[in-house]
Amino acid sequence: MIYEERFGFTAKSVLLLVGTAVLTLSAVFVSDRGAVFTIACVALFGGGFVLILINSLSRKVAIRVDERGITLGGPPLKYEAQTHRVEWNDVAVVSLWRERTGIAGNVNIGILRISATPPQTRPQAAMLSVASALSGPPDDRLLQCYQSVEGWDLDVGALKSALRAFAPHVRLYDHR
């Protein structure tokens, strides 16, 4: 049983679209704080609106679990560059965790690869350290191959079924 989810409209993305549209239109038609403020608001909130809309309309693969392995799709504007395709012989663990940031925190899915290595340079180590402090993965090596569950819905039951069907040796750890 292949499990696949695509980027699309979710309750959160629709709420963000409405919010950014209201803020953009308010800056243009209601605000009397001057041109610099209006331009900054339109750039920030209007840009956010456009990015969320592009993400929702892209319909690109967010996650796919099949006989070859796992694909974690990257963000639509950098899709090819940040998409991870991992074959089953390199998957040790699949892990779910919730970020420590924000009110609710975003859910992330990560693949602990057998070939995962510690960062080789000081800047890489520093970047992973900062990312780890913000996102709170159960193992820092998960940051080498992960995707935030943003702009798509994760069906944990279907994910478990696909893992059992294609890779019974791979464990799913849910740290949410």
LOVEX-600531 format. One line per 10 residues: their letters; for each residue x negated, y negated, z negated of N, C-alpha, C. Coordinates in nm, 4 decimals. Atoms other than C-alpha are relative to their C-alpha. Example, Ala and Ser with C-alpha at 12.3 -4.5 7.8 and 13.67 -1.06 7.14 Angstrom:
BEGIN
as	-0.0890 0.1190 0.0000 -1.2300 0.4500 -0.7800 -0.0900 -0.1200 0.0000; 0.0820 0.1190 0.0060 -1.3670 0.1060 -0.7140 0.0770 -0.1090 -0.0730
***
This chain:
BEGIN
miyeerfgft	-0.0825 0.1182 0.0000 0.0000 0.0000 0.0000 -0.0874 -0.1253 0.0000; 0.0770 0.1236 -0.0112 -0.1635 -0.3205 0.1196 0.0700 -0.1089 -0.0799; -0.0537 0.1141 0.0732 -0.1189 -0.6178 -0.1093 -0.0584 -0.1257 0.0623; 0.0447 0.1247 -0.0606 -0.1347 -0.9611 0.0512 0.0895 -0.1140 -0.0437; -0.0716 0.1245 0.0295 -0.0349 -1.3098 -0.0575 -0.0616 -0.1098 0.0857; 0.0451 0.1115 -0.0823 -0.0584 -1.6224 0.1547 0.0291 -0.1320 -0.0702; -0.0274 0.1329 0.0507 -0.0825 -1.9887 0.0684 0.1369 -0.0444 0.0507; -0.1327 0.0480 -0.0375 0.2612 -2.1515 0.0740 0.0538 -0.0919 -0.1074; -0.0639 0.0874 0.0983 0.5060 -2.3591 -0.1240 0.0345 0.0806 -0.1249; -0.0350 -0.0576 0.1296 0.5309 -2.2693 -0.4928 0.0709 -0.1085 -0.0803
aksvlllvgt	-0.0673 0.0989 0.0842 0.7252 -2.4401 -0.7690 -0.0974 -0.1111 -0.0399; 0.0998 0.0991 0.0411 0.4064 -2.6130 -0.8844 -0.0386 -0.0916 0.1161; 0.0408 0.0844 -0.1130 0.3083 -2.7314 -0.5347 0.1120 -0.0955 0.0399; -0.1126 0.0891 -0.0322 0.6579 -2.8715 -0.4700 0.0072 -0.1131 -0.1022; -0.0007 0.1024 0.1048 0.6479 -3.0543 -0.8042 -0.1133 -0.1006 0.0226; 0.1127 0.0895 -0.0275 0.3033 -3.1947 -0.7182 0.0249 -0.0856 0.1238; -0.0331 0.0783 -0.1194 0.4237 -3.3011 -0.3730 0.0968 -0.1126 -0.0333; -0.0967 0.1030 0.0382 0.7203 -3.4865 -0.5207 -0.0683 -0.1079 -0.0847; 0.0688 0.0954 0.0875 0.5023 -3.6470 -0.7884 -0.0955 -0.0912 0.0749; 0.0950 0.0835 -0.0749 0.2308 -3.7647 -0.5505 0.0720 -0.0908 0.0990
avltlsavfv	-0.0778 0.0848 -0.0907 0.4915 -3.8941 -0.3030 0.0602 -0.1183 -0.0757; -0.0594 0.1075 0.0808 0.6679 -4.0935 -0.5768 -0.1066 -0.1015 -0.0405; 0.1074 0.0917 0.0413 0.3389 -4.2398 -0.7022 -0.0527 -0.0815 0.1181; 0.0473 0.0721 -0.1189 0.2254 -4.3294 -0.3497 0.1004 -0.1072 0.0417; -0.1032 0.0965 -0.0405 0.5554 -4.4940 -0.2587 0.0176 -0.1114 -0.1028; -0.0079 0.1025 0.1043 0.5660 -4.6753 -0.5934 -0.1128 -0.1003 0.0138; 0.1143 0.0902 -0.0167 0.2209 -4.8187 -0.5325 0.0210 -0.0931 0.1183; -0.0199 0.0809 -0.1205 0.3247 -4.9416 -0.1889 0.1160 -0.0980 -0.0162; -0.1213 0.0811 -0.0019 0.6755 -5.0744 -0.2559 0.0366 -0.0662 -0.1322; -0.0426 0.0529 0.1290 0.7037 -5.1452 -0.6271 -0.1105 -0.0799 -0.0693
sdrgavftia	0.1102 0.0608 0.0739 0.3605 -5.2409 -0.7579 -0.0307 -0.1407 0.0508; 0.0427 0.1352 -0.0356 0.2556 -5.6044 -0.7652 -0.1392 -0.0280 -0.0569; 0.1323 0.0123 0.0613 -0.0978 -5.5405 -0.8886 -0.1098 -0.0348 0.0991; 0.1004 0.0434 -0.0964 -0.2740 -5.6430 -0.5702 -0.0368 0.1088 0.0987; 0.0339 -0.0880 -0.1119 -0.4147 -5.4904 -0.2572 -0.0976 0.1113 -0.0402; 0.0999 -0.1004 0.0386 -0.7098 -5.3097 -0.4196 0.0671 0.1152 -0.0758; -0.0721 -0.1021 0.0756 -0.4813 -5.1276 -0.6638 0.0866 0.0849 0.0924; -0.0875 -0.0714 -0.0933 -0.2366 -5.0363 -0.3871 -0.0805 0.0940 0.0886; 0.0849 -0.0837 -0.0868 -0.5130 -4.9075 -0.1570 -0.0565 0.1187 -0.0780; 0.0550 -0.1085 0.0823 -0.6691 -4.7046 -0.4403 0.1074 0.1056 -0.0291
cvalfgggfv	-0.1093 -0.0939 0.0284 -0.3323 -4.5488 -0.5303 0.0396 0.0798 0.1232; -0.0356 -0.0695 -0.1237 -0.2483 -4.4675 -0.1696 -0.1084 0.1010 0.0359; 0.1095 -0.0929 -0.0312 -0.5927 -4.3114 -0.1185 0.0033 0.1204 -0.0935; 0.0016 -0.1087 0.0983 -0.5726 -4.1067 -0.4383 0.1248 0.0877 0.0098; -0.1228 -0.0790 0.0043 -0.2090 -3.9998 -0.4495 0.0455 0.0434 0.1393; -0.0342 -0.0372 -0.1377 -0.1445 -4.0076 -0.0743 -0.0921 0.1085 0.0516; 0.0957 -0.1048 -0.0388 -0.4616 -3.8049 -0.0177 0.0327 0.1319 -0.0660; -0.0412 -0.1221 0.0699 -0.3497 -3.5558 -0.2816 0.1220 0.0623 0.0647; -0.1201 -0.0477 -0.0675 -0.0117 -3.5301 -0.1109 -0.0367 0.0739 0.1288; 0.0396 -0.0604 -0.1283 -0.1749 -3.4566 0.2260 -0.0721 0.1329 -0.0226
lilinslsrk	0.0730 -0.1248 0.0263 -0.4118 -3.1931 0.0804 0.0929 0.1116 -0.0478; -0.0946 -0.1014 0.0481 -0.1316 -3.0126 -0.1042 0.0884 0.0475 0.1147; -0.0841 -0.0364 -0.1139 0.0834 -3.0216 0.2094 -0.0760 0.0891 0.0988; 0.0822 -0.0831 -0.0893 -0.2002 -2.8840 0.4273 -0.0156 0.1399 -0.0582; 0.0147 -0.1292 0.0674 -0.2595 -2.6078 0.1721 0.1280 0.0826 0.0108; -0.1276 -0.0717 0.0003 0.1098 -2.5158 0.1553 0.0420 0.0448 0.1392; -0.0406 -0.0333 -0.1370 0.1623 -2.5172 0.5320 -0.0983 0.0931 0.0722; 0.1039 -0.0768 -0.0707 -0.1573 -2.3286 0.6197 0.0366 0.1466 0.0202; -0.0385 -0.1418 -0.0035 -0.0156 -1.9801 0.5446 -0.1203 0.0926 0.0171; 0.1185 -0.0854 -0.0065 -0.3734 -1.8484 0.5346 0.0027 0.0997 -0.1151
vairvdergi	0.0029 -0.1052 0.1017 -0.4482 -1.5362 0.3326 -0.0673 -0.0527 -0.1269; 0.0559 0.0372 0.1299 -0.5015 -1.6157 -0.0363 -0.0686 0.1213 -0.0636; 0.0585 -0.1251 0.0499 -0.5652 -1.2528 -0.1399 0.0525 0.1135 0.0861; -0.0391 -0.1217 -0.0722 -0.5621 -0.9231 0.0442 -0.0790 0.1161 -0.0590; 0.0602 -0.1230 0.0508 -0.6277 -0.5790 -0.1001 0.0410 0.1095 0.0972; -0.0303 -0.1046 -0.0976 -0.6565 -0.3033 0.1608 -0.1062 0.1095 -0.0065; 0.0910 -0.1152 0.0018 -0.8515 0.0107 0.2505 -0.1476 -0.0394 0.0089; 0.1398 0.0432 -0.0133 -1.1696 -0.1917 0.3234 -0.0536 -0.0688 -0.1243; 0.0455 0.0722 0.1185 -1.1808 -0.3985 0.0042 0.0946 -0.1122 -0.0362; -0.0785 0.1146 0.0459 -1.0645 -0.7291 -0.1376 -0.0473 -0.1253 0.0727
tlggpplkye	0.0292 0.1307 -0.0578 -1.0444 -1.0646 0.0364 0.0634 -0.1050 -0.0892; -0.0495 0.1155 0.0738 -1.0129 -1.3810 -0.1708 -0.0194 -0.1200 0.0910; 0.0068 0.1120 -0.0933 -0.9294 -1.6682 0.0634 -0.0433 -0.1280 -0.0683; 0.0444 0.1288 0.0514 -1.0945 -2.0037 0.0158 0.1052 -0.1069 0.0203; -0.0943 0.1097 -0.0214 -0.9222 -2.3406 0.0103 0.0120 -0.0303 0.1496; -0.0213 0.0163 -0.1434 -0.7715 -2.4260 0.3511 -0.0987 -0.0911 0.0723; 0.0938 0.0887 -0.0694 -1.0120 -2.7116 0.4305 -0.1403 0.0592 0.0113; 0.1307 -0.0680 -0.0052 -1.3144 -2.4863 0.3654 0.0219 0.1507 0.0018; -0.0455 -0.1381 0.0082 -1.1453 -2.1543 0.4291 -0.1098 0.1002 0.0345; 0.1008 -0.0984 -0.0425 -1.4144 -1.9653 0.6234 -0.1231 -0.0028 -0.0902
aqthrvewnd	0.1218 0.0125 0.0802 -1.7040 -2.0988 0.4176 0.0165 0.0549 -0.1413; -0.0192 -0.0403 0.1393 -1.5478 -2.0109 0.0821 0.0888 0.1229 -0.0173; -0.0745 -0.1251 0.0107 -1.3603 -1.6897 0.1614 -0.0957 0.1123 -0.0371; 0.0813 -0.1135 0.0440 -1.4987 -1.3844 -0.0183 0.0635 0.1291 0.0499; -0.0442 -0.1333 -0.0427 -1.4682 -1.0417 0.1456 -0.0957 0.0999 -0.0640; 0.0830 -0.0930 0.0759 -1.5925 -0.7645 -0.0819 0.0479 0.1423 0.0262; -0.0341 -0.1406 -0.0248 -1.6017 -0.3973 0.0160 0.0055 0.0753 -0.1323; -0.0221 -0.0749 0.1239 -1.4974 -0.1378 -0.2400 -0.1286 0.0503 -0.0635; 0.1238 -0.0525 0.0594 -1.8493 0.0000 -0.2840 -0.0784 -0.1070 -0.0755; 0.0666 0.1075 0.0737 -1.9514 -0.3407 -0.4248 0.0879 -0.0590 -0.1105
vavvslwrer	-0.0911 0.0516 0.1024 -1.6529 -0.3946 -0.6599 -0.0149 0.0810 -0.1277; 0.0082 -0.0658 0.1302 -1.7128 -0.3157 -1.0258 0.1296 -0.0201 -0.0782; -0.1160 0.0361 0.0807 -1.4187 -0.4965 -1.1888 0.0753 -0.1134 0.0694; -0.0822 0.1150 -0.0374 -1.1298 -0.7262 -1.0966 0.0534 -0.0559 -0.1309; -0.0366 0.0607 0.1278 -1.0495 -0.9742 -1.3711 0.0908 -0.1208 0.0206; -0.0877 0.1170 0.0040 -0.7741 -1.2265 -1.4430 -0.0291 -0.0754 -0.1282; 0.0175 0.0798 0.1207 -0.8280 -1.5146 -1.6834 0.0641 -0.1363 0.0213; -0.0612 0.1331 -0.0028 -0.6767 -1.8507 -1.7701 -0.1067 -0.1023 -0.0382; 0.0944 0.1073 0.0306 -0.8836 -2.1686 -1.7596 0.0348 -0.0655 -0.1330; -0.0202 0.0680 0.1283 -0.9286 -2.3579 -2.0844 0.0360 -0.1471 0.0193
tgiagnvnig	-0.0282 0.1404 -0.0275 -0.8499 -2.6892 -1.9136 0.1490 -0.0220 0.0198; -0.1395 0.0345 -0.0254 -0.5170 -2.8686 -1.8837 0.0928 0.0486 -0.1095; -0.1007 -0.0382 0.0990 -0.1968 -2.8087 -2.0726 0.0193 0.1510 0.0005; -0.0237 -0.1441 -0.0096 -0.1281 -2.4577 -1.9451 -0.1254 0.0730 0.0469; 0.1191 -0.0644 -0.0552 -0.4558 -2.3851 -1.7659 0.0353 0.0847 0.1208; -0.0228 -0.0781 -0.1219 -0.4790 -2.2311 -1.4224 -0.0462 0.1432 -0.0185; 0.0404 -0.1404 -0.0001 -0.4994 -1.8571 -1.3703 -0.1006 0.0199 0.1130; 0.1011 -0.0338 -0.0994 -0.8056 -1.7278 -1.1854 -0.0076 0.1507 0.0147; 0.0295 -0.1407 -0.0235 -0.8818 -1.3933 -1.0273 -0.1436 0.0069 0.0495; 0.1395 -0.0124 -0.0383 -1.2422 -1.2847 -0.9973 -0.0390 0.1440 0.0206
ilrisatppq	0.0542 -0.1327 -0.0270 -1.4376 -0.9898 -0.8678 -0.1405 0.0048 -0.0557; 0.1357 -0.0235 0.0490 -1.7372 -0.8677 -1.0615 -0.0625 0.0999 0.0960; 0.0634 -0.0825 -0.1022 -1.9609 -0.7343 -0.7896 -0.1135 0.0814 -0.0607; 0.1119 -0.0831 0.0434 -2.2045 -0.4514 -0.8428 -0.1309 -0.0707 0.0321; 0.1218 0.0697 -0.0420 -2.4591 -0.6622 -0.6557 -0.0132 -0.1383 -0.0620; 0.0070 0.1331 0.0617 -2.3925 -0.9696 -0.8741 -0.1324 -0.0170 -0.0708; 0.1286 0.0296 0.0627 -2.7147 -1.1300 -0.9836 0.0110 -0.1334 -0.0715; 0.0000 0.1307 0.0656 -2.7889 -1.4150 -1.2188 -0.0478 -0.1068 0.0991; 0.0451 0.1059 -0.0897 -2.8432 -1.7540 -1.0506 -0.1523 -0.0085 0.0026; 0.1446 -0.0035 -0.0182 -3.1946 -1.7875 -0.9120 -0.0694 -0.1327 -0.0314
trpqaamlsv	0.0633 0.1304 0.0214 -3.2557 -2.1606 -0.9555 0.0637 -0.0713 -0.1173; -0.0521 0.0766 0.1130 -3.2109 -2.4053 -1.2396 0.1283 -0.0752 0.0358; -0.1263 0.0680 -0.0325 -2.9488 -2.6143 -1.0526 0.1179 0.0972 0.0087; -0.1079 -0.0983 -0.0074 -2.7457 -2.2992 -0.9794 0.0430 0.0407 -0.1405; -0.0312 -0.0394 0.1377 -2.7664 -2.1961 -1.3446 0.0760 -0.1113 -0.0716; -0.0678 0.1135 0.0636 -2.6640 -2.5454 -1.4575 0.1431 -0.0125 0.0506; -0.1345 0.0083 -0.0571 -2.3662 -2.5510 -1.2189 0.0895 0.1106 -0.0564; -0.0790 -0.1101 0.0548 -2.2509 -2.2071 -1.3380 0.0316 -0.0229 -0.1472; -0.0216 0.0269 0.1409 -2.2915 -2.3170 -1.6984 0.1149 -0.0999 -0.0189; -0.1072 0.0986 0.0078 -2.0678 -2.6211 -1.6456 0.1328 0.0631 0.0413
asalsgppdd	-0.1225 -0.0648 -0.0477 -1.8130 -2.4199 -1.4460 0.0519 0.0997 -0.1026; -0.0390 -0.0975 0.1007 -1.8123 -2.1508 -1.7130 0.0631 -0.0683 -0.1206; -0.0550 0.0727 0.1140 -1.7512 -2.4031 -1.9889 0.1411 -0.0493 0.0297; -0.1320 0.0517 -0.0365 -1.4533 -2.5443 -1.7974 0.1018 0.1100 0.0254; -0.0990 -0.0999 -0.0402 -1.2948 -2.2289 -1.6607 0.0080 0.1180 -0.0949; -0.0056 -0.1032 0.1022 -1.3843 -1.9829 -1.9353 0.0159 0.1425 0.0465; -0.0142 -0.1393 -0.0409 -1.4308 -1.6573 -1.7444 -0.0553 0.0929 -0.1067; 0.0515 -0.0953 0.0989 -1.4871 -1.3459 -1.9564 -0.1449 0.0402 0.0273; 0.1380 -0.0289 -0.0378 -1.8166 -1.2931 -1.7676 -0.0406 -0.1048 0.1032; 0.0426 0.1077 -0.0893 -2.0091 -1.5770 -1.5996 -0.0234 0.0468 0.1436
rllqcyqsve	0.0241 -0.0505 -0.1363 -2.0897 -1.3525 -1.3009 0.1272 0.0000 0.0842; -0.1258 0.0088 -0.0743 -1.7199 -1.3686 -1.2067 0.0103 -0.1294 0.0802; -0.0037 0.1278 -0.0709 -1.7792 -1.7298 -1.0978 -0.0670 0.0078 0.1374; 0.0622 -0.0162 -0.1312 -1.9803 -1.5993 -0.8016 0.1019 0.0438 0.1045; -0.0999 -0.0505 -0.0942 -1.6632 -1.4527 -0.6453 0.1376 -0.0064 -0.0671; -0.1310 0.0144 0.0633 -1.3313 -1.5905 -0.7676 0.0864 -0.0965 0.0792; -0.0972 0.0878 -0.0641 -1.0197 -1.7761 -0.6582 0.0992 -0.0437 -0.1073; -0.1040 0.0500 0.0880 -0.7841 -1.9968 -0.8528 0.1362 0.0325 0.0615; -0.1340 -0.0324 -0.0489 -0.4200 -1.8908 -0.8242 0.0760 -0.1323 0.0119; -0.0587 0.1307 -0.0283 -0.3118 -2.2258 -0.6760 0.0569 0.0019 0.1397
gwdldvgalk	-0.0617 0.0041 -0.1315 -0.0678 -2.2616 -0.3888 0.0459 0.1368 0.0488; -0.0487 -0.1344 -0.0309 0.0291 -1.8939 -0.3986 0.0356 0.0674 -0.1317; -0.0436 -0.0721 0.1196 0.1909 -1.6522 -0.6427 -0.0674 0.1361 -0.0061; 0.0656 -0.1289 0.0225 0.0116 -1.3512 -0.7885 0.1007 0.0992 -0.0551; -0.0857 -0.1094 0.0463 0.2116 -1.0283 -0.8243 -0.0926 0.1054 -0.0610; 0.0946 -0.0888 0.0687 0.0109 -0.8370 -1.0854 0.0377 0.1461 0.0199; -0.0434 -0.1386 -0.0221 0.2204 -0.5210 -1.0431 -0.0420 0.0513 0.1364; 0.0407 -0.0397 -0.1352 0.1569 -0.5100 -0.6681 -0.1519 0.0096 0.0104; 0.1465 -0.0057 0.0009 -0.2122 -0.5843 -0.7268 -0.0471 0.1305 -0.0642; 0.0367 -0.1253 0.0668 -0.2371 -0.2919 -0.9715 0.0279 0.1205 0.0894
salrafaphv	-0.0354 -0.1113 -0.0895 -0.0594 -0.0597 -0.7252 -0.1004 0.0124 0.1139; 0.0971 -0.0031 -0.1099 -0.2955 -0.1567 -0.4428 -0.1360 0.0472 -0.0490; 0.1278 -0.0456 0.0543 -0.6008 -0.1078 -0.6643 0.0030 0.1508 -0.0258; -0.0113 -0.1451 0.0224 -0.4757 0.2391 -0.7661 -0.0051 0.0761 0.1319; -0.0054 -0.0693 -0.1296 -0.4113 0.3302 -0.4014 -0.1333 0.0009 0.0727; 0.1210 0.0123 -0.0815 -0.7374 0.2070 -0.2492 -0.1297 0.0176 -0.0783; 0.1235 -0.0068 0.0792 -0.9883 0.2035 -0.5359 0.0321 0.0367 -0.1441; -0.0360 -0.0387 0.1372 -0.8860 0.4052 -0.8406 -0.1152 -0.0166 -0.0990; 0.1157 0.0186 0.0877 -1.2400 0.3582 -0.9783 -0.0130 -0.1436 -0.0508; 0.0104 0.1416 0.0379 -1.1905 -0.0223 -1.0073 0.1045 -0.0327 -0.1056
rlydhr	-0.0899 0.0373 0.1087 -1.0430 -0.1535 -1.3287 0.0431 -0.1446 0.0150; -0.0529 0.1350 0.0036 -0.8240 -0.4609 -1.3584 0.0088 -0.0409 -0.1460; -0.0060 0.0534 0.1360 -0.8808 -0.6610 -1.6768 0.0783 -0.1302 0.0021; -0.0842 0.1187 0.0073 -0.6167 -0.9181 -1.7654 -0.0289 -0.0728 -0.1297; 0.0411 0.0778 0.1184 -0.7572 -1.1797 -2.0045 0.0852 -0.1263 -0.0166; -0.0821 0.1219 0.0085 -0.4736 -1.4286 -1.9674 0.0591 -0.0053 -0.1368
***
